[in-house]
Amino acid sequence: MAAGQLMPYTIEFENEGQGLALETFVRDTLDPALDDTTLVLRDMRRVNYLTETETPATFPWSYDSRTRTVTVLTGDADFRQGGRFILEARLKPDTAPGTVITNQAVVHFPNSLEITPTNVIVSAVPLPTQLAYEGSSGGTFLAPTRFAARLTAGGLPLGEQSVEFALAGTSWTVTTNASGLAEISTAIAVLPGTYSLQARFAGDGLLYSSGETAFDYAIAKKSVRLDAPFAAARSTETANLSVTLIDDEGRPLSAQAEDPKTVYFELVQDGGVITPLGSVPLSGTAVALNIPLPSPLQIAWSVRSRFDGDARYAAAISTGVLQLIDQTAPTISILSPTGGRTYSSSQLVPIDFSALDSDDPAPVASAVLVSSGGLSVQVSAGNSIAASSLSPGQWALIVYAADWASNQASARGTDFQVLAVPDVLAPRTSLSIGSPQAGADPVFITTATVLGLTASDDLTTVDDGIGTGVERTEYAVDGGSFTLYAGDFALSTAGAHSVAFFSTDFAGNVEATQARALFVDITPPLTRLLVSGLPASATDEFLNSGDEISFAADDSGSGVAATFYDVDGATGSSVIASTFTLSLGTHTLVFHSLDAVGNAEAARTVFLTVRPLDSGAPLLSLDYPSPAGVGVEQAVGGTVQIRGRILDEHSLSWTLEAAPGVTTSTGFVQIAAGVGDVSGLLASWDTGSLSGLQTLRLSAVDAFGNASSTATTIFVGAPVLSFAIGRKYSNAIVSTLKGPTGIAVRSDGAIWVASTENDTILLISPAGVLLGTAGQAPGHSGEDKEHGKKDKDEKDREDDDHENASGLSFKSPQGLALDADDNLYVADRDLDR
């Protein structure tokens, strides 16, 4: 309520008794805070509560200003009858805050001597309240924070009142304590940022008015704890860098799925140079990254892990260490002085050693020379010390080394000797020549012969063998550059060679160069078979009984050492010493030779046939062109396929030749040649450049010198008509010759001719004289068959007559041939015989 505000009160009454209530009335005493000058009664109604109906009414009323009492005469009321009206008045304008206004009416039922008060309506002019915020002015994401506000009214605390705190859509309601303080501690799950924080008091609805306060409230990102990275690994391993990332209260970071968090690993190098090593998304509370150790190696590296923060969490960086695990001591190599060496008083003793470590690139090394007598001298690598400064006797070098991880090692070299006198003599070198070898100057060797160089060194007297030792031996082949001798070698190229060599001792004395002549022989001997002193080169040889067999071997290198042979697979090889003979029959002879350095000739095998003396010449024949051919049979042209036979029971060689002219003995040109028997094609002879008569000659000679030859004359070019025999257009006229189809020439030159159309065979001399006729059928006149045709029946009767005639009758004779005795053979066509 507020001062001057209109205060309406609704007063309702009802007869709940069973009887009629007579002359009822209502009295209400106004609160002193109400201004009675503003008193009004209105909205009067009669109400039937049974039927829930009402009607307007006018109730008489009066006001006693002295007692501030209002009396309203409401009349009679039956059961469940009554009414209501509104009494209103304004609060006085000067009503002070905190003033409580109460109002209660009393209903009088006179006939029942009963009064019934209404409920009390309490109102007030509320006191203004003050809400002062006393909590934190800001907070951190997910961290507990304190909201607090103090509620007062008129300078007095208000307890047991509800105060609401609201931030970014989230609210908290807290009850004030006796001192008026409302406070709460809670974790804020609101994303970091600046928000309006509101504290509200809604009022109590009566005595106290509402109040609120608001201000900017900052929510900071939550701090995180990021471990310092650490890993240790050997140089051959990968390092596992792992860190834990949690919030400052030890809890996992939230929203990892929707807002991924990444941890970066970095190498911090000299000068603050940052080199990324890799990144890993956070899953849970830890991340791990496997990396190879940085290069170059060192005992430790500074590494850091970095979280750049996100919408909820602050960034963080932690620096740690990546440690190299080095448990291996350095390896020491002593290069000089070499164990077993001897140094004369005029020499320098070189000091050379190294200390290597698989991890540390620069291990620290120191060295000392110690003598057998207990003396020691500090030395360093790369320097030399005069042997004269060391006492004569045995000395050794001891090296100490330590790496960056304090792994230590030491090594002692083999003892060396220091002499009291200088070395004045050069070394002596000798060339050793392995087997096989032969001869002296040059020495014949093979590519398998091993060559070696050995040297010894003297001090002051030749062959005393106590010098400072051979430092190196060098050699050169065939005038080439000298090469440091490192071990046995061989010469791989055939022919003459020169090997030069010399040695140098540790005192610097150089030997005069020596040289040896060598000849690499890789060629085996060549052995020839001799038959009665003459070379025999064929693989099949025919010998006469009594022929002597021997061998002749030649070698261009180290010389023939021996010739071996065996006959017919005899066990073991025999060394030839003289000539020998073989018995009649076939033999297998195997032989080869060996030279002085072991080069062996490939064995040769020869098949020998020993027979009695042969006096028969080879058998020869020219089958085409044949010496027996006549006339056009001897006319050829183009490429002529010459065929024939060459036979002998022993080996032979043959030659086919041609010369222009007839029966000539000079001017022959070879067409083909060969060895061994031949039957069939001898050669293809190109006659394109030839013409006219040519003499073709075939000759052969066997292994025993027996020779034979045969020849024929042919005509190269188109045939030329030289003499004709016939019925017409001929040199000699034979009128009975008609339709010749066959010819044969007797050994005396007489010519048989088949006169087919006259059914006869004629014998004619070479001059064209008819010598005789044979074979005309009986009753056959020899007329022209074209003009003497017969019907079929007549012809069949003649065939029957021929079948019954003598053997000298023919019908259409055609083919003729003579045998060696000039017997004539006839093909009688139409008589089918």
QUIPERA-V399542 format. One record per backbone hydrogen bond with DSSP energy under -0.5 kcal/mol. CO is the residue of the C=O (numbers start at 1). NH is the residue of the N-H. E is the energy in kcal/mol with one decimal. If there is no record, write none. Layout:
CO | NH | E
CO | NH | E
This chain:
1 | 126 | -0.6
2 | 5 | -2.2
5 | 91 | -2.6
6 | 8 | -0.7
7 | 89 | -1.4
9 | 11 | -0.6
9 | 87 | -3.1
10 | 12 | -0.5
11 | 85 | -1.9
13 | 83 | -1.9
14 | 16 | -0.8
15 | 80 | -2.8
20 | 22 | -0.6
21 | 77 | -3.0
22 | 111 | -0.6
24 | 74 | -1.5
24 | 75 | -1.4
25 | 108 | -3.3
26 | 72 | -3.1
27 | 106 | -2.6
28 | 30 | -0.5
28 | 70 | -2.4
31 | 34 | -2.5
33 | 92 | -2.9
34 | 36 | -0.8
35 | 38 | -1.9
35 | 90 | -0.6
36 | 39 | -1.2
40 | 88 | -3.0
42 | 86 | -3.0
44 | 57 | -1.8
45 | 84 | -2.1
46 | 55 | -2.6
47 | 49 | -0.8
47 | 82 | -1.8
48 | 52 | -1.3
48 | 53 | -1.7
53 | 48 | -3.5
55 | 46 | -3.5
58 | 60 | -0.6
60 | 73 | -3.2
62 | 71 | -3.0
63 | 65 | -0.7
64 | 68 | -1.7
64 | 69 | -1.6
68 | 30 | -2.9
69 | 64 | -3.3
70 | 28 | -2.3
71 | 62 | -2.8
72 | 26 | -3.1
72 | 74 | -0.7
73 | 60 | -0.6
75 | 24 | -2.1
77 | 21 | -3.0
78 | 81 | -2.3
80 | 49 | -2.1
80 | 50 | -0.7
81 | 15 | -2.8
82 | 47 | -2.3
83 | 13 | -2.9
84 | 45 | -2.6
85 | 11 | -3.0
86 | 42 | -2.4
87 | 9 | -2.9
88 | 40 | -2.3
89 | 7 | -2.6
90 | 35 | -3.4
92 | 4 | -0.6
92 | 95 | -2.0
96 | 99 | -1.8
99 | 125 | -2.5
101 | 123 | -4.2
103 | 121 | -3.4
104 | 29 | -0.6
105 | 118 | -3.4
106 | 27 | -2.3
107 | 116 | -3.7
108 | 25 | -1.4
108 | 110 | -0.5
109 | 112 | -1.1
109 | 114 | -2.0
110 | 113 | -1.5
114 | 109 | -3.1
116 | 107 | -3.1
120 | 122 | -0.6
121 | 103 | -1.7
121 | 123 | -0.5
123 | 101 | -4.2
124 | 126 | -0.9
125 | 98 | -4.6
127 | 209 | -2.5
128 | 154 | -0.7
130 | 132 | -0.6
130 | 152 | -2.5
131 | 133 | -0.5
132 | 150 | -3.3
137 | 218 | -1.0
139 | 220 | -3.8
140 | 143 | -2.3
140 | 188 | -0.5
143 | 188 | -1.2
145 | 147 | -0.6
145 | 186 | -2.3
146 | 136 | -2.6
147 | 184 | -2.7
148 | 134 | -3.0
148 | 135 | -1.5
149 | 182 | -3.2
150 | 132 | -2.7
151 | 158 | -2.5
152 | 130 | -3.4
153 | 156 | -1.6
156 | 153 | -2.8
157 | 159 | -0.6
161 | 163 | -0.5
161 | 176 | -3.2
162 | 202 | -0.5
163 | 174 | -3.2
164 | 200 | -3.1
165 | 172 | -2.8
166 | 198 | -2.4
167 | 170 | -2.0
170 | 167 | -3.4
172 | 165 | -3.4
174 | 163 | -3.4
176 | 160 | -1.8
177 | 180 | -2.5
180 | 151 | -3.6
181 | 177 | -1.9
181 | 183 | -0.5
182 | 149 | -2.5
184 | 147 | -3.0
186 | 145 | -2.6
187 | 189 | -0.6
188 | 142 | -4.4
193 | 195 | -0.5
193 | 219 | -3.6
195 | 197 | -0.6
195 | 217 | -4.5
196 | 168 | -0.5
196 | 198 | -0.5
197 | 215 | -1.6
198 | 166 | -2.6
199 | 213 | -2.3
200 | 164 | -2.9
201 | 211 | -3.0
207 | 127 | -4.4
208 | 204 | -1.3
208 | 205 | -0.7
211 | 201 | -4.1
213 | 199 | -3.1
215 | 197 | -3.1
217 | 195 | -3.1
218 | 139 | -2.7
218 | 220 | -0.6
219 | 193 | -1.5
220 | 141 | -3.1
222 | 314 | -2.7
223 | 248 | -2.1
224 | 226 | -0.6
225 | 227 | -0.6
225 | 246 | -1.9
229 | 321 | -1.3
230 | 242 | -0.7
231 | 323 | -3.4
233 | 325 | -3.1
234 | 237 | -1.9
237 | 293 | -0.6
239 | 241 | -0.8
239 | 291 | -2.6
240 | 242 | -0.5
241 | 289 | -2.9
242 | 230 | -0.6
243 | 287 | -2.2
244 | 227 | -2.2
244 | 246 | -0.5
246 | 225 | -3.6
247 | 250 | -2.5
251 | 247 | -3.0
255 | 259 | -1.7
261 | 282 | -3.7
262 | 308 | -0.5
263 | 280 | -2.3
264 | 306 | -2.6
265 | 277 | -2.9
265 | 278 | -1.3
266 | 268 | -0.5
266 | 304 | -2.6
267 | 269 | -0.8
267 | 275 | -2.6
268 | 302 | -0.7
269 | 272 | -1.6
270 | 273 | -0.8
273 | 269 | -3.5
273 | 275 | -0.5
275 | 267 | -3.3
278 | 265 | -2.9
280 | 263 | -2.7
283 | 285 | -0.6
283 | 286 | -0.8
285 | 245 | -2.6
286 | 283 | -0.8
287 | 243 | -2.0
289 | 241 | -2.9
289 | 291 | -0.5
291 | 239 | -3.4
299 | 324 | -2.4
301 | 303 | -0.6
301 | 322 | -2.5
302 | 268 | -3.2
303 | 320 | -4.2
304 | 266 | -2.6
305 | 318 | -2.5
306 | 264 | -2.9
307 | 316 | -2.8
311 | 192 | -0.7
312 | 222 | -2.7
313 | 310 | -2.2
316 | 307 | -3.2
318 | 305 | -2.8
320 | 303 | -1.8
321 | 231 | -1.4
321 | 323 | -0.6
322 | 301 | -2.2
323 | 233 | -2.0
323 | 325 | -0.5
324 | 326 | -1.0
325 | 327 | -0.6
327 | 329 | -0.5
331 | 356 | -2.9
333 | 335 | -0.7
333 | 354 | -2.4
336 | 352 | -2.5
338 | 341 | -1.9
341 | 417 | -3.1
343 | 419 | -3.6
344 | 347 | -1.9
345 | 388 | -0.5
347 | 387 | -2.7
348 | 350 | -0.8
349 | 385 | -2.1
350 | 352 | -0.6
351 | 382 | -2.4
352 | 335 | -2.1
352 | 336 | -2.3
354 | 333 | -2.7
356 | 331 | -3.9
360 | 357 | -0.5
360 | 363 | -0.5
364 | 402 | -2.3
366 | 400 | -3.2
367 | 379 | -1.8
368 | 398 | -2.7
369 | 377 | -2.5
370 | 396 | -2.1
371 | 374 | -1.9
375 | 371 | -2.5
377 | 369 | -3.4
379 | 367 | -0.8
380 | 383 | -1.4
383 | 351 | -3.2
385 | 349 | -3.6
386 | 389 | -1.6
387 | 390 | -1.6
393 | 418 | -2.2
394 | 372 | -2.2
395 | 416 | -2.7
396 | 370 | -2.8
397 | 413 | -3.4
398 | 368 | -2.3
399 | 411 | -2.2
400 | 366 | -2.5
401 | 409 | -2.6
402 | 364 | -2.5
403 | 406 | -2.1
407 | 403 | -2.0
409 | 401 | -2.8
411 | 399 | -2.9
415 | 340 | -3.0
416 | 395 | -2.8
417 | 343 | -2.7
418 | 393 | -1.8
421 | 345 | -1.3
422 | 424 | -0.6
428 | 456 | -2.0
430 | 432 | -0.6
430 | 454 | -2.2
432 | 434 | -0.5
432 | 452 | -2.3
436 | 446 | -0.6
438 | 444 | -3.8
442 | 441 | -0.6
442 | 444 | -0.6
443 | 519 | -2.5
444 | 438 | -1.7
445 | 521 | -3.5
446 | 449 | -1.4
450 | 434 | -2.6
451 | 489 | -2.4
452 | 432 | -3.3
454 | 430 | -2.7
456 | 428 | -2.7
457 | 467 | -1.8
459 | 424 | -2.2
459 | 425 | -1.0
461 | 464 | -2.2
468 | 342 | -1.0
469 | 471 | -0.5
469 | 506 | -2.3
472 | 504 | -2.6
473 | 485 | -3.8
474 | 502 | -2.0
475 | 483 | -3.5
476 | 500 | -2.7
477 | 480 | -1.6
483 | 475 | -2.3
489 | 451 | -3.4
495 | 520 | -3.1
497 | 518 | -3.0
498 | 478 | -3.3
498 | 500 | -0.5
499 | 516 | -2.0
500 | 476 | -2.5
501 | 514 | -2.8
502 | 474 | -2.7
503 | 511 | -2.8
504 | 471 | -2.3
504 | 472 | -1.8
505 | 508 | -2.0
509 | 505 | -2.2
514 | 501 | -2.2
516 | 499 | -2.5
517 | 443 | -2.0
518 | 497 | -3.6
519 | 445 | -3.1
519 | 521 | -0.8
520 | 495 | -2.4
520 | 522 | -0.7
522 | 524 | -0.6
526 | 554 | -2.1
528 | 552 | -2.1
529 | 536 | -2.6
530 | 532 | -0.6
530 | 550 | -2.2
531 | 534 | -1.9
534 | 531 | -3.5
539 | 607 | -3.4
541 | 543 | -0.5
541 | 609 | -2.7
543 | 611 | -2.8
544 | 547 | -2.5
548 | 532 | -4.1
549 | 580 | -2.2
550 | 530 | -3.0
552 | 528 | -2.9
554 | 526 | -2.5
559 | 596 | -2.0
562 | 594 | -2.7
563 | 576 | -1.9
564 | 592 | -2.2
565 | 574 | -2.5
566 | 590 | -2.4
567 | 570 | -1.0
574 | 565 | -2.0
574 | 576 | -0.5
580 | 549 | -3.5
585 | 610 | -3.2
587 | 589 | -0.5
587 | 608 | -2.7
588 | 568 | -3.7
589 | 606 | -2.9
590 | 566 | -2.2
591 | 604 | -2.6
592 | 564 | -3.5
593 | 601 | -2.7
594 | 561 | -3.0
594 | 562 | -1.8
595 | 598 | -1.7
598 | 600 | -0.6
599 | 525 | -0.6
599 | 595 | -1.9
604 | 591 | -2.0
606 | 589 | -3.0
606 | 608 | -0.6
607 | 541 | -2.7
608 | 587 | -3.3
608 | 610 | -0.5
609 | 543 | -3.4
609 | 611 | -0.6
610 | 585 | -2.7
611 | 545 | -1.7
619 | 647 | -2.6
621 | 623 | -0.7
621 | 645 | -2.1
622 | 627 | -0.5
624 | 643 | -2.2
626 | 629 | -1.7
630 | 633 | -2.2
631 | 634 | -1.8
632 | 635 | -1.8
634 | 636 | -0.6
634 | 715 | -3.9
636 | 717 | -2.9
638 | 640 | -0.6
638 | 687 | -2.8
639 | 641 | -0.5
640 | 642 | -1.0
640 | 685 | -3.4
642 | 682 | -3.3
642 | 683 | -1.5
643 | 623 | -1.4
643 | 624 | -1.8
644 | 680 | -3.0
645 | 621 | -1.7
646 | 678 | -1.9
647 | 619 | -3.1
651 | 703 | -2.1
652 | 676 | -2.1
653 | 701 | -2.3
654 | 674 | -2.0
655 | 699 | -2.5
656 | 671 | -3.7
656 | 672 | -1.5
657 | 697 | -2.6
658 | 669 | -2.9
659 | 695 | -3.5
669 | 658 | -1.7
672 | 656 | -3.2
674 | 654 | -3.0
678 | 646 | -3.0
680 | 644 | -2.6
683 | 642 | -2.4
683 | 685 | -0.6
684 | 686 | -0.6
685 | 640 | -3.3
685 | 687 | -0.8
687 | 690 | -2.0
692 | 716 | -2.8
693 | 661 | -2.4
694 | 696 | -0.6
694 | 714 | -2.6
695 | 659 | -2.1
695 | 697 | -0.5
696 | 712 | -2.1
697 | 657 | -3.1
698 | 710 | -2.3
699 | 655 | -2.7
700 | 708 | -2.3
701 | 653 | -2.2
702 | 705 | -2.1
706 | 702 | -2.6
708 | 700 | -2.7
710 | 698 | -3.1
712 | 696 | -3.1
714 | 694 | -2.7
714 | 716 | -0.5
715 | 636 | -3.1
715 | 717 | -0.7
716 | 692 | -2.5
724 | 731 | -1.6
724 | 732 | -2.0
726 | 734 | -2.0
732 | 726 | -2.5
732 | 734 | -0.5
734 | 737 | -1.6
736 | 738 | -0.7
738 | 757 | -1.3
738 | 758 | -0.6
739 | 756 | -1.2
742 | 754 | -2.5
744 | 746 | -0.5
744 | 752 | -3.4
746 | 749 | -1.9
750 | 746 | -3.3
750 | 752 | -0.5
751 | 764 | -3.0
752 | 744 | -2.1
753 | 755 | -0.8
753 | 762 | -2.8
754 | 741 | -1.8
754 | 742 | -0.6
754 | 756 | -1.4
755 | 758 | -1.1
755 | 760 | -1.8
756 | 759 | -1.5
756 | 812 | -0.6
759 | 810 | -0.7
760 | 755 | -2.0
761 | 774 | -2.3
762 | 753 | -2.7
762 | 764 | -0.5
763 | 771 | -3.6
763 | 772 | -1.4
764 | 751 | -3.5
765 | 768 | -2.1
769 | 765 | -2.8
769 | 771 | -0.5
772 | 763 | -2.5
774 | 761 | -2.8
775 | 810 | -3.1
777 | 780 | -1.7
779 | 781 | -0.6
784 | 787 | -1.2
784 | 788 | -0.8
791 | 795 | -2.4
792 | 796 | -2.6
793 | 797 | -1.9
794 | 798 | -2.0
795 | 799 | -2.4
796 | 800 | -1.9
797 | 801 | -1.9
798 | 802 | -2.8
799 | 803 | -2.4
800 | 804 | -1.0
801 | 804 | -0.5
801 | 805 | -0.7
802 | 805 | -0.9
806 | 809 | -1.3
811 | 830 | -1.6
811 | 831 | -0.6
812 | 829 | -1.4
815 | 827 | -2.5
817 | 825 | -2.9
819 | 822 | -1.9
823 | 819 | -1.6
825 | 817 | -1.7
826 | 828 | -0.7
827 | 814 | -2.7
827 | 829 | -1.0
828 | 833 | -2.3
829 | 832 | -1.8
